Amino acid sequence: MNGATGALARLASARRPSTVLFGLVLVAGLVLRLLALRTSLAQQNSDTAVVYLMARHVTHGDIRVFYWGQFYGGTLLQLTAGLLFWLVGPSFAALQIVEIVFWLAACLLLRSVVAKGVGAVAGDLAGCLFWLAAPFMVGFSFTDPGFVGDALVIGLAAIRLAQGPSDKAGVRRCLGVGFCLGLALWTSPVALALAVPATLWVCVRVRSAWAAGLGVAAAAAGAVPWLYETAKSHFKTLHQLPGPPESPIGRYLHVFTQVVPAAGGVVEISAARAIGAAALVTVLLGTALALRRRNPTMLVLGASGLLAPAVVVASGVPIDPTQPRYATYLLPALAALIAWALSRVRFAGPVAVILVSSWTIGTVWNSTNGLAAVSDPAIGTPITALAARLERTGRTDVWADYWIAYMLSAATQERIVAGDLSPRREESYLIRAAQAPKTTVVLYPGRENEQALRAVKGLPPHERTLVGPFAVWAFNTRTDVDRYLQASY
């Protein structure tokens, strides 16, 4: 009898208008992403190329705890993609599929969390708003520079596990949330913005010292990679980036007034400030309402929306319109709180979802000339032409500007290895570039590194050639480029 009742309930929920809408949006967003992989929207850069190269190295047993050249940024995405590479071979398409799957999992988790907390209609709306939130978010879901999509999955999983079937926090709940907290610590400081409120929610409900102890042990297990690298690096994982000399409050507000609007494609100052103010008010009012109504799910999500910008500020990273990716950590809170409000007004939710989804799909369509396919969508023609030129001339161990180096290495499956002049992420690349019998340097014409090289007097014999948008400096002998550049700065 109970089985039949449950089946009828599932059938009824599947026919709910909001659920049908969610299914349509989910399919449309997935198809849009898959088609966009053939377009210019799939263009990678050196940050994302590092993710690809790290995943490629996983297939050879080279497993790193953190993103190359950093003491933060866990490698769950690289490990997952590396496993797929081992099965089907390395390609950007395979990496992008993994990235999309992480974002799909985050969408489904957010829908489940909100549905559990405030109802199925709000959950469906939250999933829709998350999945097709903005054109930037669509492209970012398959150009992830590491530890974003997986961080959202871990944080939302912690919240879903914290909800549980009862008010008391038992052993299994403590184990699950604790493990997610440890994974969040390893993956990204901003992932903690989601996991920490969920953990606190469990802590106030735990009644057993045994369950609490197991939760702590699970957190330690999840954080093993972070703990290992922290000890190995003599606590460099705790070092903070210097950051610009701005007030913390000002930087916090800039997350809302600059970063969030930029994710929606808005950079005009007055409009950006209005959008930022609306986003901040949404999170503040939603959190206050959740507190008043004693709704722990929405309180946790609202708290994550307030905590995420604080973590970004504390990390010392630049906060300006060129960094829209940090808005992704606010997306679950904003989507959930807006969906909660819309679900209380008849027809408001479907209308809002249709408008936002239409804008997102239409903008992606227009920006890609109708989802027109391009050659080498992930790499681009200029890098492909540069790689062919270097291979023809036997210049396969080179120096390069950062935004060239790892794209060049990835485009050639490391047949060409390019050490970056700064920030010098991968040591093995730097060694190969320095030990090449004939030094080669690939630069952006007229930019800082080339200006510095031009200013050096008495350079060894060399030839400078323009290859598309790149300048190739080919020396006749091994040349200590580092020494020359440092001397000219």
N, C-alpha and C positions, 0 to 999 in steps of 0.2 A: 504493500500500500504506500509506504513512504517512498519507495523507488518510483512508483507511478506518479505520485504527487510531485516529486522532484523533476521528473521528466516533463510534466505539464508546465511547471514553473519555468523551466529552461526554454520550452517552446514559446511560452508567452513572452518571455523577455527577448527572445530572438525576433519576435514580431513587433516589439516596441518601436515606435517611430524613431526615437533617438538612437536606438541600437542599429536600426537599418541605416540611418544617416551615418553613424560611426563606421559601419561596414563599407559604405560607399566611399567615404573619405579615406579610409584605410587603403582600399584598393586603388583609388585614384592617386593617392600620395606615393604608394609603392610603384605603380606603373610610371608615374612622373619621374621618380628617381632612377628607375632602371633605364628609361629612355634618355634621361639627361646624362647618363654615363657616356654616351656617344658624342656629347656636345662640348662646347667650350666651357660649360659650367664645371666640367670634370677636371679642369686644369689644376695640376698639383703645383706645389712649391717645395723649397728645400726642407721646410719643417715637416711636411707630409711625406716627402721622399725619404727622410730619416726613418719614419715609421715603416715604410716599405723595406728599406735596407735592413733594418733591425729584424723584421719578420723573416726576411730572406736568410739572415744569419742564424736564426733559430733553427732552420732546417739543417744547418751544419753543426749544431750543438753549441753555438755561441749565444748564450742566454744572459741577458743583462737585467739587473734589478730596476734601473732607471733609464729614462730617455738619454741618449748619448750626450755626454758633456754636462750633465746636470746631476744634482743630488735630490731631485724630486721628479715626480712624473712616473708612476708605475707602468709596467709594460704588459698588462693583461691583454690589451688590444694586439700588441705585437706577437705575443705568445699564441693567441687564438688564430691570428692570420697565418703565423708560421706553421701551425698544425695543418691548416688548409693548404698552404703552399707545399707541404710535404706530401699531401695526397694528390694534388692536381697540378703542381708546378707554380712557380712564382709569377704573378702578374698584378698590375694595378687593379684590374677588374676584380680579381679575387679579393684583394684587400678592401676594395670599396664595397663589395657585397657583405663582408664581415662588418664593416662600419655601419652599413644600413641595418643589418640585423640587430646590432646593439641599440640603435635608435628605435627600431621597431619594438624591441623588448622594453625599452624605457617608456614608450607610448602605452603599451599594454599594461605595464605595471602602474603607471599613473592613473589610467582608467580604473584599474582594480582598486587602487588605494582610495580614490575619490568616491567610487561607487560604494565601497565598504563604509566610508565615513559619513557621507551625506546623501547617498541614493544613486540609483543606476542612471538616471537621466543626467545628473551632474557629472557622473563618471564618463558617460558617453561624450558629453560636450567637452570635457577636459581633454579626453583623448584626441578629439577632432582638432581642438585649438592647438594642442601640442604638435600634432603630426604635420599640419600645414600652417604653422604660425606665421611664417614670413618667407620670402624667396631666399634670403640668406640662410635660414635654417635648413631649407631643402638642400642647397649646395653644400653646406657645412656637414651635413650628415654623411657625405661620402668624400669629404676632404678634411677629415678629422686629424689635427696635428698631434694626436695622442692624448690619452687620459681625459677625454671629455665624454664621449658616448658611454664608455664603460663606467665612468664615474657616476653618471646619472643612473645607470642600471643598479649599481651597488647601493647608492643612496636611497633610491626608491624601493629597492628590495628590503632595505633595513626598515623603512617605514611600514611596508606591507607586512613584514614579519612581526613588527611591534604591535600591529592591530590585533592579530590573533582572534581566536573564537571566544575568549572570555576576558574578564577584567583583570584576573591575576596573571602574573608573568611566571610561567613555569620553566622547566628545564629546557625544553625544546626552543621556546621563544628566546630565552637568554642565550642559548647556543647560537641560534641563527642571527640574531641582532648583533651579538658580540663579534661573530666572525665577519659580518659585513662592516662593522666599525673598524676592525683591523685591516680589512681590504681597502677601506676608504682612506685610512692613514697612509697606506702604501701608494695608492693610486694617485691621489691629488689632495692638497690641503682643502680645496673648495668642495671636494666630495664629502668632507666632514660636516659641511654646512647642512647637508641632508641627514647624515648618519648620526651626528651628535644629538640633535633634538629627539630622534627616534630612540636613541639609547637612554636619554634622560627619562623619556616616557616609560620605558621598561623599568628603569631603576626605581621610580616612585611606586611601582606596582609589585615589585618582587617581594616575596614573603619568605623565601627560603635562602639561607646562607649557602646551601649546596648549589642551588640554581645560580646564584650570583657568582659563586666561585667558578662554576663551569663557564659562565658567560665571560668572565675575565680571561680564562684560559683560551676560550675560542677567539677572543679579540687578539690575544698574543699570537695564536696560530695564524690568523689572517694577516697579521703584521710582521710575520717572520722575515720576509724580504726587506722590509723597511728597517727592522731591528738589526738585521745582519749588516746592511750597508751603513747604518748609523755607527755601529761599533767599528766596522772596518775603516770608515772615513774619519774617525775621531770626531763624530758629532757634526760633520759638515751638513748633514740633512737639516739641522736646526738653524743654519745660517740664513739670514734674511737678505733679500736683494736690497741694495741701497735705496732705490726709489727716488723720485724727484722731490725737491724741497717744498712740498705743499702741506697744508694742514690736513690731518686725517679726515676731519669732517668734510672739508672741501672735496677730497678725493672720493669719499663715500658718496656724496651727492652727485659727483661726476659719473659714477657708475650708472645712475638713473638718467641724468640729463645729457650724457654723451654716448655711453656705451649702448644702452638699451635702444635709444632712437636710431643709432647707426645700424643696429641689427635689422631694423625695419626700413633701412634705406633713407632715413631722414637725417640730414646734417645741417640744415638751416637752423640758426641758433634759436630763434623764438619758437619755432615749431618743435625743435628737439627738447627745449626746456618744458614746453607744455606736455609733451608725451612723457618725459621723465617725471614730471610732477604727478601726472595721472597714475603712472606705474607705482610710484612711492606711496601715494594715497591709497591705491588699491591694496597694496600689501599691508599697510598700517591699519586701515579700516577692517580688512578681512581678518587680520590677526586679532584685533580688538573684539570683533564680533564672535570669532571662534572662542575667545576667552570668556566672553560674557555668556555664551550659550553652552559652555563647557564641552566643546567639541574637540577632543584631543587630536583627531586626524588633521583638521584644518588648522589647528593651532601649531602643530608640528610643521606643516607645509608653509604656513605664514612665517614661522620663526626661521625656516630655511631661507625664505626670501629676504629676510632682514640680515641674516648671518652671512650669506654668500658674499655680498658686497664688502662686508667687514673683513672677510678672509682675503679677498682680492686686494683690498687696501693694505692689509698687514703684510702681504707677500712682497710688496714693493714693485710690482709690475707696472708698466705704463698704463694709465687710464685715460683714453682719448678715443675719438670716433674711429681711429684705425684699428681698434681692438674689440670689434663687436662680438668676438667669440665668448667673452666673459658674460655676455647676456644669457648664454645658454643655461647657466647655473640658476638663473632667476626664472627660467621658462616654466618649470613644474609648478612653482608657487603661483605665478601669474595666471597660468592656464587653469589651475585648480580653483583659485579664488574667483576669477571671472566666471568660470562655469558654474560655480555655486550660486553666484548672484543671478546669472541668466536663467538657471533652472527654476527659479521662483517666479519668473514672469512668462506667461503663456506666449509661445511662438518666438520669444526673444532669442532663445538659444539657437534654434534652427536658422533663423534669419542671420544671426551673427556668424555662425559657422559657414553658411553659404557665401556671405560677403567676404569673409577672410579667406576662405578656400579659393574663391573665384579670383580674388586679387593676387594671391600667391601663384596660382597656376597660370593666370594670364601674364603676370610679370615674368615668370620663368619662360613662358612661351615666347614672349616678345624679345627677351634678352638673348635668347638662343636662336633667333630667326626661325621660330616654329619648330624647335627641337631638332634643328638641322645637324646632321652628323658632320664631324670634322675629322681630318686625318690626325692621328696621334693625339687623341683628346686629353689624355692624362699628362703627356710630356710636352706636346707642342712642336711645331715644325722648326723653330729656331734652334732649340736644343738638339733635335734630331740631326739637323744639318751640321751643327758644331761637332757633334760626336763623330759623324762620318768623316769630317775633315781631319780631326785629330787622329782617328784610327788609320786613315790613309797615310798620314805623315809619321806614324809610329810614335806619336806623343800620347802615351797612355797613362803616365803617372804625372799629374799636373797639380799646380796650385790654382785656386780660383776664389773669386768673391763668394761669400756664403750662399747667396741666392742662386748661384750657378752650380756650386760644387756638388751638392747632393742630388740635384736633378740630373746632372751629367752622369754621376755614378749610377743612379737608378736606371736611367734611360738605356745604359749599355750593359745592364746586369753586371756591373763592376768590371767589365773589360777595360774601361777607363776608370781610374780611381782619382778623385779630385779632393785634395786636402784644402779645407777652408782657411783662409787667412785670418778670419775671426768669425765666431768665437772659438774655433778650433775644437770641434766636437769629438771627432774620432781619431784617436792617436795612431792607429795603424795606417790610416789614410795620410796623416801628416808625415809619417816616416817614409812611406813610399814616394810621396811628392818630393821630400828633401833628398832622397837617395837616387832620384832619376839621373842618369848620366848626362842628359841634356834637359835643363830646367825649362819648364813651360808654365806660363801664368796666363789665366783667362780672366779678363776684367770687363767691367762695364765702362765703356769709353767716357772719359771726362769726369768720372766720379772720384771719390776720395783716394782710393788705392792707386788708381792710375795716375792721378795728379801727383801723388807722393812718389811714384816710380819715375815719372817724367822729371821730377825735381832733382833726382839723384845724378850727380856728376860722375863721369867715368864708369858708367855701366859696362860690363863685358859685352862683346859683340852679340847682337841680337837682331831679330826682324819682327816688326809689329805688323800684324795683318788683321783687317776687319773681316769678321765672319758673321754676317747678319748684324744683330745688335751687340755683338761681343768683340772685344779686342784681344787677340792672341799674341802674346809676347813670347817668341821662341828664341831661347838663348842657345848658343853653340856649345856651351859647356855647363857643367853643374855650377849653379850660382846660388849663393845664400840670399835669397830674396828677403827673408825675414830681417836679416841684418840691414839690408839696404832700406827697407821700408821703415824699420824702427828708427834708423838714423835720420830719416827725412821728416818724421812726424814732429 
